[in-house]
Amino acid sequence: MFAGPQHGRAEEAMRAWAGIFPDSRLGDLERYAPGEGPEGTVKHGRFVLAGQDLVAMDSHLAHGLTFNEAVSLQVMCEDQATLDRVWDALATGGSLAPCGWLKRPLRRLLAGGADPPPGVADGGDAAARDRPSRRC
């Protein structure tokens, strides 16, 4: 829910995130009508992010809530090149933290990691295993 300082940014966030991940798109957007709340903001919005159905909404009511580290998404990628592309897109305008964590401008916290190919994580290729990545 986009409330308080984030109010009015639900559609912006849905569009930004859908533009980063494959198999993502905006779905139905129901907007506040005159007299219901700030006209045109998202009353209820559906979107798909990397094949996962999600919902976002704006609320003009005083909830006393904001985004924090209690909600996070883990982004797993098939290879380092994909991880780098996604990381760069997500990190733009965000703040970086240790161990592959970052905070987005809209205050969502994310962690990223590449799934190592079979044999890498269990010691098959020492050079690949020891190569720096965004994992901790």
N, CA, C and O atoms as a MOPAC input file, in Angstrom:
PM7 MOZYME 1SCF
protein

 N      0.83800 1    -1.16400 1     0.00000 1
 C      0.00000 1     0.00000 1     0.00000 1
 C      0.89300 1     1.23900 1     0.00000 1
 O      1.82100 1     1.35100 1     0.80100 1
 N      0.60500 1     2.14200 1    -0.88700 1
 C      1.34900 1     3.38100 1    -0.99900 1
 C      0.58100 1     4.45600 1    -0.23600 1
 O     -0.35600 1     5.05900 1    -0.75900 1
 N      0.99200 1     4.68300 1     1.00400 1
 C      0.33300 1     5.63200 1     1.89800 1
 C      1.35900 1     6.63700 1     2.38400 1
 O      2.55800 1     6.47600 1     2.15300 1
 N      0.89000 1     7.66200 1     3.04800 1
 C      1.80000 1     8.66900 1     3.59600 1
 C      2.63100 1     9.30200 1     2.49600 1
 O      2.08500 1     9.71300 1     1.47200 1
 N      3.96100 1     9.39200 1     2.69100 1
 C      4.80100 1    10.05900 1     1.69400 1
 C      4.82500 1     9.35400 1     0.33900 1
 O      5.15500 1     9.97700 1    -0.67000 1
 N      4.47900 1     8.06200 1     0.30000 1
 C      4.48700 1     7.31800 1    -0.96800 1
 C      3.14800 1     7.39600 1    -1.70200 1
 O      3.04000 1     6.92900 1    -2.83600 1
 N      2.13200 1     7.97800 1    -1.07000 1
 C      0.81400 1     8.03800 1    -1.69800 1
 C      0.90000 1     8.64700 1    -3.08900 1
 O      1.59100 1     9.64300 1    -3.30500 1
 N      0.19100 1     8.03600 1    -4.02400 1
 C      0.15900 1     8.52600 1    -5.39500 1
 C      1.24500 1     7.93900 1    -6.27800 1
 O      1.36000 1     8.31400 1    -7.44500 1
 N      2.05800 1     7.01000 1    -5.73200 1
 C      3.18000 1     6.46600 1    -6.51100 1
 C      2.99900 1     4.99000 1    -6.86300 1
 O      3.93500 1     4.37200 1    -7.37000 1
 N      1.83300 1     4.41100 1    -6.61000 1
 C      1.62500 1     2.98900 1    -6.88800 1
 C      1.81000 1     2.67900 1    -8.36900 1
 O      2.52600 1     1.74200 1    -8.72200 1
 N      1.17600 1     3.44800 1    -9.22700 1
 C      1.29000 1     3.17500 1   -10.66500 1
 C      2.72200 1     3.36700 1   -11.15200 1
 O      3.20900 1     2.58400 1   -11.96800 1
 N      3.38700 1     4.38300 1   -10.67000 1
 C      4.79400 1     4.62400 1   -11.02200 1
 C      5.64600 1     3.40200 1   -10.67500 1
 O      6.46700 1     2.96100 1   -11.48000 1
 N      5.44700 1     2.86100 1    -9.47800 1
 C      6.22100 1     1.69800 1    -9.04100 1
 C      5.90100 1     0.46700 1    -9.88300 1
 O      6.80700 1    -0.25700 1   -10.29400 1
 N      4.62300 1     0.22700 1   -10.14000 1
 C      4.24100 1    -0.94100 1   -10.94200 1
 C      4.86300 1    -0.86700 1   -12.32700 1
 O      5.38900 1    -1.86100 1   -12.82800 1
 N      4.80500 1     0.29900 1   -12.94500 1
 C      5.37400 1     0.46000 1   -14.29300 1
 C      6.89800 1     0.29500 1   -14.27100 1
 O      7.46700 1    -0.36000 1   -15.14300 1
 N      7.54700 1     0.88700 1   -13.27900 1
 C      9.01300 1     0.79800 1   -13.19500 1
 C      9.45200 1    -0.65000 1   -13.01800 1
 O     10.36100 1    -1.10700 1   -13.71200 1
 N      8.83100 1    -1.36700 1   -12.11300 1
 C      9.23200 1    -2.74600 1   -11.84700 1
 C      8.92400 1    -3.64800 1   -13.03100 1
 O      9.72700 1    -4.51700 1   -13.37400 1
 N      7.77300 1    -3.45300 1   -13.65900 1
 C      7.41100 1    -4.28500 1   -14.81400 1
 C      8.37500 1    -4.06000 1   -15.97500 1
 O      8.55200 1    -4.94900 1   -16.80900 1
 N      9.00200 1    -2.88200 1   -16.04100 1
 C      9.95800 1    -2.59800 1   -17.09500 1
 C     11.32200 1    -3.23800 1   -16.87500 1
 O     12.14700 1    -3.24600 1   -17.79000 1
 N     11.57700 1    -3.76700 1   -15.70300 1
 C     12.87700 1    -4.35600 1   -15.37600 1
 C     12.90200 1    -5.86000 1   -15.59600 1
 O     13.88600 1    -6.39500 1   -16.10700 1
 N     11.83200 1    -6.54500 1   -15.21600 1
 C     11.83100 1    -8.00000 1   -15.20900 1
 C     11.08600 1    -8.57500 1   -16.40400 1
 O     10.03400 1    -8.06100 1   -16.78200 1
 N     11.62600 1    -9.65100 1   -17.01200 1
 C     10.87900 1   -10.32500 1   -18.07500 1
 C      9.61000 1   -10.94900 1   -17.49300 1
 O      9.49900 1   -11.13400 1   -16.28100 1
 N      8.66400 1   -11.26900 1   -18.36200 1
 C      7.39100 1   -11.86300 1   -17.95900 1
 C      6.68200 1   -10.98500 1   -16.93200 1
 O      6.15200 1   -11.47900 1   -15.93600 1
 N      6.67700 1    -9.66300 1   -17.18900 1
 C      6.04000 1    -8.69700 1   -16.29300 1
 C      5.12900 1    -7.78700 1   -17.09800 1
 O      5.40000 1    -7.48400 1   -18.26000 1
 N      4.05100 1    -7.35600 1   -16.46800 1
 C      3.11100 1    -6.46800 1   -17.15600 1
 C      2.12000 1    -5.87700 1   -16.16200 1
 O      1.89600 1    -6.43300 1   -15.08700 1
 N      1.53300 1    -4.75300 1   -16.52800 1
 C      0.45200 1    -4.17800 1   -15.75300 1
 C     -0.84100 1    -4.90000 1   -16.09900 1
 O     -1.06500 1    -5.28800 1   -17.24600 1
 N     -1.67300 1    -5.07000 1   -15.10800 1
 C     -2.99300 1    -5.65800 1   -15.31700 1
 C     -4.05200 1    -4.57800 1   -15.16100 1
 O     -3.88100 1    -3.45100 1   -15.62600 1
 N     -5.13200 1    -4.93000 1   -14.51100 1
 C     -6.23800 1    -3.99300 1   -14.30500 1
 C     -5.86300 1    -2.92500 1   -13.28800 1
 O     -5.29600 1    -3.22300 1   -12.23700 1
 N     -6.18600 1    -1.68000 1   -13.61500 1
 C     -6.01000 1    -0.56500 1   -12.69100 1
 C     -7.37100 1     0.05600 1   -12.43400 1
 O     -8.01500 1     0.56100 1   -13.35400 1
 N     -7.80400 1     0.01800 1   -11.19500 1
 C     -9.03900 1     0.70600 1   -10.81100 1
 C     -8.62000 1     1.98400 1   -10.10000 1
 O     -7.85400 1     1.95200 1    -9.13600 1
 N     -9.12600 1     3.09400 1   -10.58300 1
 C     -8.71700 1     4.39200 1   -10.03200 1
 C     -9.81200 1     4.97600 1    -9.14800 1
 O    -10.99500 1     4.67600 1    -9.30900 1
 N     -9.38900 1     5.81100 1    -8.21500 1
 C    -10.35700 1     6.52500 1    -7.38100 1
 C    -11.16600 1     7.47400 1    -8.25200 1
 O    -10.61300 1     8.22500 1    -9.05700 1
 N    -12.46800 1     7.43200 1    -8.08200 1
 C    -13.38200 1     8.32600 1    -8.78800 1
 C    -13.56700 1     9.59600 1    -7.94600 1
 O    -13.18500 1     9.62700 1    -6.77600 1
 N    -14.14700 1    10.63000 1    -8.53400 1
 C    -14.40500 1    11.85000 1    -7.75400 1
 C    -15.21500 1    11.51800 1    -6.49800 1
 O    -16.19300 1    10.77200 1    -6.55400 1
 N    -14.79400 1    12.08400 1    -5.37100 1
 C    -15.48900 1    11.86800 1    -4.10500 1
 C    -15.02000 1    10.64900 1    -3.32900 1
 O    -15.36900 1    10.50300 1    -2.15700 1
 N    -14.23200 1     9.76000 1    -3.95200 1
 C    -13.73900 1     8.55700 1    -3.25800 1
 C    -12.36800 1     8.78700 1    -2.62100 1
 O    -12.01900 1     8.15500 1    -1.62300 1
 N    -11.62200 1     9.67500 1    -3.19800 1
 C    -10.24900 1     9.94000 1    -2.78400 1
 C     -9.61600 1    10.79300 1    -3.85100 1
 O    -10.31700 1    11.29900 1    -4.72800 1
 N     -8.31500 1    10.96800 1    -3.80600 1
 C     -7.65900 1    11.75500 1    -4.84500 1
 C     -7.89800 1    11.13700 1    -6.22800 1
 O     -7.38400 1    10.06500 1    -6.54600 1
 N     -8.66500 1    11.82000 1    -7.01200 1
 C     -9.09300 1    11.30300 1    -8.31400 1
 C     -7.90200 1    10.89300 1    -9.17000 1
 O     -6.92400 1    11.62900 1    -9.30000 1
 N     -8.00900 1     9.69100 1    -9.75500 1
 C     -7.00200 1     9.20300 1   -10.67500 1
 C     -5.91800 1     8.35000 1   -10.03400 1
 O     -5.21000 1     7.63000 1   -10.73900 1
 N     -5.77200 1     8.41400 1    -8.70400 1
 C     -4.77500 1     7.54400 1    -8.07100 1
 C     -5.30700 1     6.11500 1    -8.03800 1
 O     -6.49700 1     5.88800 1    -8.25600 1
 N     -4.43400 1     5.16200 1    -7.76800 1
 C     -4.77200 1     3.74300 1    -7.88100 1
 C     -5.52000 1     3.24900 1    -6.64000 1
 O     -4.96600 1     3.17300 1    -5.54300 1
 N     -6.78100 1     2.92100 1    -6.84800 1
 C     -7.59300 1     2.33500 1    -5.77700 1
 C     -7.20600 1     0.87500 1    -5.59100 1
 O     -7.11000 1     0.38800 1    -4.46400 1
 N     -6.98300 1     0.18000 1    -6.70500 1
 C     -6.56500 1    -1.23000 1    -6.67600 1
 C     -5.92300 1    -1.53000 1    -8.01800 1
 O     -6.54300 1    -1.34400 1    -9.06600 1
 N     -4.68400 1    -1.99200 1    -7.98800 1
 C     -3.97800 1    -2.28800 1    -9.23200 1
 C     -3.34500 1    -3.66000 1    -9.20300 1
 O     -2.71800 1    -4.04700 1    -8.21700 1
 N     -3.51200 1    -4.38800 1   -10.28100 1
 C     -2.89500 1    -5.71200 1   -10.41400 1
 C     -1.76100 1    -5.61800 1   -11.41900 1
 O     -1.85500 1    -4.92700 1   -12.43400 1
 N     -0.67100 1    -6.34000 1   -11.10500 1
 C      0.42500 1    -6.42800 1   -12.05100 1
 C      1.12900 1    -7.75500 1   -11.85400 1
 O      0.99700 1    -8.40200 1   -10.81600 1
 N      1.88500 1    -8.14800 1   -12.87500 1
 C      2.64400 1    -9.39200 1   -12.84800 1
 C      4.11200 1    -9.01400 1   -12.87000 1
 O      4.54400 1    -8.24400 1   -13.72800 1
 N      4.88000 1    -9.54900 1   -11.93500 1
 C      6.30800 1    -9.28100 1   -11.84100 1
 C      7.03000 1   -10.61100 1   -11.92000 1
 O      6.96400 1   -11.42200 1   -10.99600 1
 N      7.72800 1   -10.83200 1   -13.04400 1
 C      8.44500 1   -12.08400 1   -13.28000 1
 C      7.53300 1   -13.29200 1   -13.08100 1
 O      7.92200 1   -14.28800 1   -12.47100 1
 N      6.31900 1   -13.18600 1   -13.60600 1
 C      5.37100 1   -14.29100 1   -13.53200 1
 C      4.57400 1   -14.37200 1   -12.24400 1
 O      3.68700 1   -15.21800 1   -12.13300 1
 N      4.85900 1   -13.52200 1   -11.26800 1
 C      4.17500 1   -13.54100 1    -9.97800 1
 C      3.10800 1   -12.45500 1    -9.93800 1
 O      3.41200 1   -11.28300 1   -10.16100 1
 N      1.86100 1   -12.83100 1    -9.65600 1
 C      0.77600 1   -11.85600 1    -9.54100 1
 C      0.93000 1   -11.05300 1    -8.25300 1
 O      1.12500 1   -11.61200 1    -7.17400 1
 N      0.83900 1    -9.72500 1    -8.38900 1
 C      0.95300 1    -8.83200 1    -7.24100 1
 C     -0.13800 1    -7.77000 1    -7.31100 1
 O     -0.76500 1    -7.57200 1    -8.35200 1
 N     -0.35000 1    -7.09900 1    -6.20300 1
 C     -1.35300 1    -6.04300 1    -6.10900 1
 C     -0.71200 1    -4.82500 1    -5.45300 1
 O      0.09800 1    -4.96500 1    -4.53700 1
 N     -1.07000 1    -3.64400 1    -5.91400 1
 C     -0.61600 1    -2.40300 1    -5.29200 1
 C     -1.78600 1    -1.42800 1    -5.25900 1
 O     -2.70000 1    -1.50300 1    -6.08000 1
 N     -1.74200 1    -0.52100 1    -4.30300 1
 C     -2.80300 1     0.47800 1    -4.20000 1
 C     -2.27100 1     1.71900 1    -3.50200 1
 O     -1.32500 1     1.66200 1    -2.71600 1
 N     -2.90800 1     2.84300 1    -3.81400 1
 C     -2.65200 1     4.08400 1    -3.10200 1
 C     -3.72200 1     4.22500 1    -2.02700 1
 O     -4.87400 1     3.84700 1    -2.24300 1
 N     -3.35400 1     4.76100 1    -0.88000 1
 C     -4.34200 1     5.08300 1     0.15000 1
 C     -4.06100 1     6.48000 1     0.66500 1
 O     -2.95200 1     6.79200 1     1.09900 1
 N     -5.07800 1     7.30800 1     0.60900 1
 C     -4.95400 1     8.68500 1     1.07800 1
 C     -5.26600 1     8.80400 1     2.56600 1
 O     -5.13400 1     9.88500 1     3.14000 1
 N     -5.67800 1     7.70200 1     3.19700 1
 C     -6.00000 1     7.72700 1     4.61900 1
 C     -4.73400 1     7.73800 1     5.46800 1
 O     -3.68000 1     7.28500 1     5.02100 1
 N     -4.83500 1     8.24900 1     6.68000 1
 C     -3.68400 1     8.30300 1     7.59600 1
 C     -3.54800 1     6.94800 1     8.29200 1
 O     -4.25300 1     6.66500 1     9.26100 1
 N     -2.63600 1     6.11700 1     7.78700 1
 C     -2.41500 1     4.79000 1     8.35900 1
 C     -1.25400 1     4.77200 1     9.35000 1
 O     -1.17400 1     3.88100 1    10.19500 1
 N     -0.36600 1     5.73900 1     9.25100 1
 C      0.83700 1     5.72800 1    10.07500 1
 C      1.82100 1     4.65400 1     9.63200 1
 O      2.69200 1     4.25500 1    10.40400 1
 N      1.69100 1     4.18400 1     8.39400 1
 C      2.55600 1     3.13300 1     7.85700 1
 C      3.48400 1     3.69700 1     6.79300 1
 O      3.18200 1     4.70300 1     6.15200 1
 N      4.60600 1     3.03800 1     6.62100 1
 C      5.51600 1     3.36200 1     5.54300 1
 C      6.23700 1     2.07600 1     5.15300 1
 O      6.12700 1     1.07000 1     5.85400 1
 N      6.95800 1     2.09500 1     4.06400 1
 C      7.74200 1     0.93000 1     3.66300 1
 C      8.93300 1     0.78600 1     4.60400 1
 O      9.51100 1     1.77500 1     5.05400 1
 N      9.28600 1    -0.45900 1     4.89100 1
 C     10.46800 1    -0.71300 1     5.71100 1
 C     11.03600 1    -2.08100 1     5.36600 1
 O     10.56700 1    -2.73900 1     4.43800 1
 N     12.03400 1    -2.50100 1     6.10600 1
 C     12.72400 1    -3.74300 1     5.82000 1
 C     11.91000 1    -4.99300 1     6.14000 1
 O     12.38000 1    -6.10700 1     5.90900 1
 N     10.71200 1    -4.82900 1     6.66000 1
 C      9.88400 1    -5.98700 1     6.99100 1
 C      9.40300 1    -6.71800 1     5.74500 1
 O      9.02400 1    -7.88700 1     5.82100 1
 N      9.41500 1    -6.04700 1     4.61000 1
 C      8.99400 1    -6.65900 1     3.35500 1
 C     10.16700 1    -6.60600 1     2.38900 1
 O     10.74200 1    -5.54400 1     2.15200 1
 N     10.51600 1    -7.75600 1     1.83500 1
 C     11.61100 1    -7.77500 1     0.87300 1
 C     11.31600 1    -8.79400 1    -0.21100 1
 O     10.50100 1    -9.69900 1    -0.03200 1
 N     11.98300 1    -8.63300 1    -1.32100 1
 C     11.89600 1    -9.56900 1    -2.42300 1
 C     13.29000 1   -10.08000 1    -2.71100 1
 O     14.25600 1    -9.31700 1    -2.68100 1
 N     13.39600 1   -11.34000 1    -2.98400 1
 C     14.67500 1   -11.90400 1    -3.38400 1
 C     14.62200 1   -12.14100 1    -4.88000 1
 O     13.69100 1   -12.76600 1    -5.38800 1
 N     15.62400 1   -11.64000 1    -5.57900 1
 C     15.68300 1   -11.74700 1    -7.03000 1
 C     16.75400 1   -12.76400 1    -7.39200 1
 O     17.94300 1   -12.51700 1    -7.19500 1
 N     16.33600 1   -13.89600 1    -7.91500 1
 C     17.28000 1   -14.93000 1    -8.33400 1
 C     17.41200 1   -14.87200 1    -9.85000 1
 O     16.41100 1   -14.79800 1   -10.56200 1
 N     18.63300 1   -14.90400 1   -10.33700 1
 C     18.90600 1   -14.79700 1   -11.76300 1
 C     19.66100 1   -16.02900 1   -12.24100 1
 O     20.35600 1   -16.68400 1   -11.46500 1
 N     19.51600 1   -16.33900 1   -13.52900 1
 C     20.15000 1   -17.52200 1   -14.09700 1
 C     21.65700 1   -17.38400 1   -14.23600 1
 O     22.37800 1   -18.37900 1   -14.17500 1
 N     22.14400 1   -16.15100 1   -14.42200 1
 C     23.58300 1   -15.97500 1   -14.62300 1
 C     23.99500 1   -14.57900 1   -14.15800 1
 O     23.15000 1   -13.73200 1   -13.86700 1
 N     25.29100 1   -14.36000 1   -14.09600 1
 C     25.82300 1   -13.09300 1   -13.59200 1
 C     25.44700 1   -11.92500 1   -14.49900 1
 O     25.20100 1   -10.82300 1   -14.01000 1
 N     25.39800 1   -12.14800 1   -15.80900 1
 C     25.04600 1   -11.06500 1   -16.73300 1
 C     23.62600 1   -10.56700 1   -16.47100 1
 O     23.37800 1    -9.36200 1   -16.47400 1
 N     22.69500 1   -11.49400 1   -16.24500 1
 C     21.31400 1   -11.11000 1   -15.94400 1
 C     21.25000 1   -10.39700 1   -14.60300 1
 O     20.56700 1    -9.38400 1   -14.45700 1
 N     21.96900 1   -10.93800 1   -13.62800 1
 C     22.00900 1   -10.30400 1   -12.30700 1
 C     22.53400 1    -8.87700 1   -12.42100 1
 O     21.96900 1    -7.96400 1   -11.82000 1
 N     23.59900 1    -8.67500 1   -13.17700 1
 C     24.16500 1    -7.33600 1   -13.33400 1
 C     23.16300 1    -6.38100 1   -13.98200 1
 O     23.04100 1    -5.23400 1   -13.55200 1
 N     22.44200 1    -6.84000 1   -15.01100 1
 C     21.45100 1    -5.98700 1   -15.68300 1
 C     20.33700 1    -5.59700 1   -14.72600 1
 O     19.96300 1    -4.42700 1   -14.64500 1
 N     19.80200 1    -6.58200 1   -13.99800 1
 C     18.71300 1    -6.32100 1   -13.05600 1
 C     19.20800 1    -5.43600 1   -11.91500 1
 O     18.53900 1    -4.47400 1   -11.53700 1
 N     20.37100 1    -5.75900 1   -11.36900 1
 C     20.93400 1    -4.97600 1   -10.26000 1
 C     21.10900 1    -3.52100 1   -10.66100 1
 O     20.72300 1    -2.61800 1    -9.91800 1
 N     21.69600 1    -3.28800 1   -11.84200 1
 C     21.92300 1    -1.91400 1   -12.28600 1
 C     20.60300 1    -1.15600 1   -12.42400 1
 O     20.51700 1     0.01400 1   -12.05200 1
 N     19.58600 1    -1.81400 1   -12.95200 1
 C     18.28300 1    -1.16400 1   -13.10500 1
 C     17.65700 1    -0.86500 1   -11.74600 1
 O     17.10300 1     0.21600 1   -11.54600 1
 N     17.73900 1    -1.80200 1   -10.81900 1
 C     17.15100 1    -1.60200 1    -9.49500 1
 C     17.93800 1    -0.59700 1    -8.66100 1
 O     17.35200 1     0.15400 1    -7.88100 1
 N     19.25900 1    -0.57800 1    -8.81800 1
 C     20.10400 1     0.27600 1    -7.99000 1
 C     20.03200 1     1.74800 1    -8.38900 1
 O     20.40200 1     2.61600 1    -7.59900 1
 N     19.56500 1     2.04200 1    -9.59900 1
 C     19.49500 1     3.42100 1   -10.05900 1
 C     18.60000 1     4.22600 1    -9.11900 1
 O     17.40200 1     3.96800 1    -9.00400 1
 N     19.19500 1     5.18600 1    -8.46300 1
 C     18.44000 1     6.02700 1    -7.53500 1
 C     18.24600 1     5.41800 1    -6.16400 1
 O     17.64600 1     6.04700 1    -5.29300 1
 N     18.74000 1     4.20700 1    -5.95100 1
 C     18.58700 1     3.55000 1    -4.65800 1
 C     19.83500 1     3.70200 1    -3.81600 1
 O     20.80300 1     4.34500 1    -4.22000 1
 N     19.79900 1     3.09700 1    -2.63400 1
 C     20.98200 1     3.11400 1    -1.78200 1
 C     21.43600 1     1.67900 1    -1.55900 1
 O     20.62500 1     0.79000 1    -1.30100 1
 N     22.74900 1     1.46500 1    -1.66200 1
 C     23.32600 1     0.13100 1    -1.56100 1
 C     23.66300 1    -0.19400 1    -0.11100 1
 O     23.98500 1     0.68900 1     0.68500 1
 N     23.58200 1    -1.47900 1     0.21000 1
 C     23.92000 1    -1.96800 1     1.54300 1
 C     24.70700 1    -3.26400 1     1.37700 1
 O     24.72600 1    -3.82800 1     0.28300 1
 N     25.35000 1    -3.74500 1     2.42700 1
 C     26.15100 1    -4.96800 1     2.32900 1
 C     25.32700 1    -6.18900 1     1.92300 1
 O     24.10700 1    -6.22000 1     2.08500 1
 N     26.01300 1    -7.17400 1     1.40100 1
 C     25.44700 1    -8.50400 1     1.12700 1
 C     24.39400 1    -8.52600 1     0.03200 1
 O     23.50800 1    -9.38000 1     0.05000 1
 N     24.47100 1    -7.61000 1    -0.91700 1
 C     23.53800 1    -7.63500 1    -2.03000 1
 C     22.17600 1    -7.04900 1    -1.72500 1
 O     21.21400 1    -7.34900 1    -2.43200 1
 N     22.06100 1    -6.22500 1    -0.70000 1
 C     20.79800 1    -5.56900 1    -0.36900 1
 C     20.81300 1    -4.15200 1    -0.91300 1
 O     21.86500 1    -3.51600 1    -0.97700 1
 N     19.65000 1    -3.65900 1    -1.30500 1
 C     19.53400 1    -2.26700 1    -1.69900 1
 C     18.13700 1    -1.77700 1    -1.39900 1
 O     17.18000 1    -2.55000 1    -1.35200 1
 N     18.04000 1    -0.48400 1    -1.19700 1
 C     16.74400 1     0.15300 1    -0.98100 1
 C     16.41000 1     0.95300 1    -2.22400 1
 O     17.21200 1     1.75000 1    -2.70900 1
 N     15.22500 1     0.72500 1    -2.72000 1
 C     14.73800 1     1.43300 1    -3.89900 1
 C     14.22300 1     2.80400 1    -3.50600 1
 O     13.90400 1     3.04400 1    -2.34200 1
 N     14.14300 1     3.71200 1    -4.48500 1
 C     13.60100 1     5.03600 1    -4.19200 1
 C     12.19300 1     4.98000 1    -3.59400 1
 O     11.82300 1     5.86300 1    -2.82000 1
 N     11.41100 1     3.96800 1    -3.93400 1
 C     10.07100 1     3.84900 1    -3.37200 1
 C     10.08100 1     3.03400 1    -2.08800 1
 O      9.03100 1     2.60000 1    -1.61500 1
 N     11.28100 1     2.82300 1    -1.51600 1
 C     11.48700 1     2.27600 1    -0.18400 1
 C     11.21600 1     0.78900 1    -0.04000 1
 O     10.90700 1     0.32800 1     1.05800 1
 N     11.32100 1     0.04400 1    -1.09600 1
 C     11.26700 1    -1.41300 1    -1.00800 1
 C     12.69000 1    -1.91800 1    -0.86900 1
 O     13.61100 1    -1.34300 1    -1.44900 1
 N     12.87700 1    -2.96300 1    -0.12400 1
 C     14.20800 1    -3.52400 1     0.07500 1
 C     14.32300 1    -4.81400 1    -0.70900 1
 O     13.41600 1    -5.64500 1    -0.66400 1
 N     15.41100 1    -4.99800 1    -1.42200 1
 C     15.59400 1    -6.16100 1    -2.27400 1
 C     16.93600 1    -6.82100 1    -2.03700 1
 O     17.90500 1    -6.17100 1    -1.64500 1
 N     16.97800 1    -8.09100 1    -2.27400 1
 C     18.25400 1    -8.81900 1    -2.24100 1
 C     18.40700 1    -9.52600 1    -3.56800 1
 O     17.42300 1   -10.01300 1    -4.12600 1
 N     19.61300 1    -9.59300 1    -4.08000 1
 C     19.84400 1   -10.24100 1    -5.36300 1
 C     20.88700 1   -11.32300 1    -5.24500 1
 O     21.74400 1   -11.28100 1    -4.36200 1
 N     20.81500 1   -12.28300 1    -6.12600 1
 C     21.81800 1   -13.33100 1    -6.16200 1
 C     21.68400 1   -14.12400 1    -7.44000 1
 O     20.58100 1   -14.28800 1    -7.96300 1
 N     22.78500 1   -14.61200 1    -7.93900 1
 C     22.74400 1   -15.44800 1    -9.13600 1
 C     22.79100 1   -16.90100 1    -8.70500 1
 O     23.58200 1   -17.27000 1    -7.83700 1
 N     21.95100 1   -17.72400 1    -9.30400 1
 C     22.02200 1   -19.15600 1    -9.04700 1
 C     23.26500 1   -19.68600 1    -9.72900 1
 O     23.36600 1   -19.61600 1   -10.95400 1
 N     24.22000 1   -20.21700 1    -8.96900 1
 C     25.42700 1   -20.72600 1    -9.62100 1
 C     25.11000 1   -21.95900 1   -10.44300 1
 O     24.22700 1   -22.73700 1   -10.08000 1
 N     25.82600 1   -22.15000 1   -11.55900 1
 C     25.62600 1   -23.35000 1   -12.35900 1
 C     25.96500 1   -24.59000 1   -11.53000 1
 O     26.73300 1   -24.50100 1   -10.57100 1
 N     25.40300 1   -25.73800 1   -11.89100 1
 C     25.70400 1   -26.95800 1   -11.14600 1
 C     27.20600 1   -27.17600 1   -11.03300 1
 O     27.94100 1   -27.01700 1   -12.00700 1
 N     27.64800 1   -27.53500 1    -9.85100 1
 C     29.05300 1   -27.81200 1    -9.62300 1
 C     29.84800 1   -26.62800 1    -9.11300 1
 O     30.91700 1   -26.81500 1    -8.53200 1
 N     29.34800 1   -25.39100 1    -9.31700 1
 C     30.10000 1   -24.22000 1    -8.88400 1
 C     30.00400 1   -24.06700 1    -7.36900 1
 O     31.02400 1   -23.92700 1    -6.69500 1
 N     28.79900 1   -24.09300 1    -6.83600 1
 C     28.62700 1   -23.87200 1    -5.40300 1
 C     29.23400 1   -24.99000 1    -4.56800 1
 O     29.63900 1   -24.76200 1    -3.42800 1
 N     29.30000 1   -26.19300 1    -5.12400 1
 C     29.82900 1   -27.30300 1    -4.33000 1
 C     31.31400 1   -27.55700 1    -4.60300 1
 O     31.84500 1   -28.60300 1    -4.23200 1
 N     31.98000 1   -26.60300 1    -5.25000 1
 C     33.43000 1   -26.67600 1    -5.36200 1
 C     33.98000 1   -27.16600 1    -6.67200 1
 O     35.18800 1   -27.38200 1    -6.77000 1
 N     33.14800 1   -27.35700 1    -7.70400 1
 C     33.63200 1   -27.87900 1    -8.97800 1
 C     34.68400 1   -27.02000 1    -9.63700 1
 O     35.67200 1   -27.55000 1   -10.14400 1
 N     34.50800 1   -25.71200 1    -9.64800 1
 C     35.43800 1   -24.79200 1   -10.30300 1
 C     35.83600 1   -23.73000 1    -9.28000 1
 O     35.05100 1   -22.83100 1    -8.97800 1
 N     37.04400 1   -23.83200 1    -8.75200 1
 C     37.48300 1   -22.94300 1    -7.68300 1
 C     37.47400 1   -21.47700 1    -8.11100 1
 O     37.08100 1   -20.60600 1    -7.33500 1
 N     37.90900 1   -21.20100 1    -9.35300 1
 C     37.94800 1   -19.80800 1    -9.81600 1
 C     36.54100 1   -19.22400 1    -9.87800 1
 O     36.32100 1   -18.09200 1    -9.44700 1
 N     35.58900 1   -19.98500 1   -10.41000 1
 C     34.20500 1   -19.50600 1   -10.49100 1
 C     33.59600 1   -19.37600 1    -9.09800 1
 O     32.87000 1   -18.42300 1    -8.81600 1
 N     33.89000 1   -20.32500 1    -8.24300 1
 C     33.33200 1   -20.31600 1    -6.88800 1
 C     33.81000 1   -19.09600 1    -6.11900 1
 O     33.04900 1   -18.52200 1    -5.34000 1
 N     35.05000 1   -18.69400 1    -6.32100 1
 C     35.63700 1   -17.60700 1    -5.55300 1
 C     35.47300 1   -16.24200 1    -6.20700 1
 O     35.87200 1   -15.23000 1    -5.63000 1
 N     34.89200 1   -16.19900 1    -7.40300 1
 C     34.71000 1   -14.93200 1    -8.11500 1
 C     33.76800 1   -14.04300 1    -7.30200 1
 O     32.75600 1   -14.52700 1    -6.79500 1
 N     34.08100 1   -12.75900 1    -7.17100 1
 C     33.19400 1   -11.86800 1    -6.42000 1
 C     31.80800 1   -11.83900 1    -7.05500 1
 O     31.66900 1   -11.84300 1    -8.27800 1
 N     30.81800 1   -11.80900 1    -6.22800 1
 C     29.43000 1   -11.67000 1    -6.67200 1
 C     28.73100 1   -10.74900 1    -5.68700 1
 O     29.36200 1   -10.18700 1    -4.79100 1
 N     27.45800 1   -10.60300 1    -5.85500 1
 C     26.68700 1    -9.73500 1    -4.96000 1
 C     26.11300 1   -10.53500 1    -3.80100 1
 O     25.22600 1   -10.05000 1    -3.09900 1
 N     26.59300 1   -11.72300 1    -3.59200 1
 C     26.17100 1   -12.52500 1    -2.44800 1
 C     27.08300 1   -12.22900 1    -1.27600 1
 O     28.17600 1   -11.69200 1    -1.45200 1
 N     26.64300 1   -12.57400 1    -0.10200 1
 C     27.43700 1   -12.34000 1     1.10200 1
 C     27.89500 1   -13.66200 1     1.67700 1
 O     28.58100 1   -13.68500 1     2.69900 1

